[in-house]
Amino acid sequence: MDKKFRECVESYIKELEKEFMKILENPKMDKKAKNLATKPLATKKKILLNTLDALELIEKESKK
């Protein structure tokens, strides 16, 4: 996998995590609103991590 691509995805994941923490730290939002706001961020992060794992697996298999 291209190192630059991996760094880009990891950078995006860090940005998602920062946004996630901003939502959790917001005292004006109740638990339900925080949950609704953070669910899409958690889903995006999981998709990106799964994509990286899948690309690594494909790369390993193609080298065999």
Order of alpha helices (4+ residues) and beta strands (2+ residues): alpha-alpha
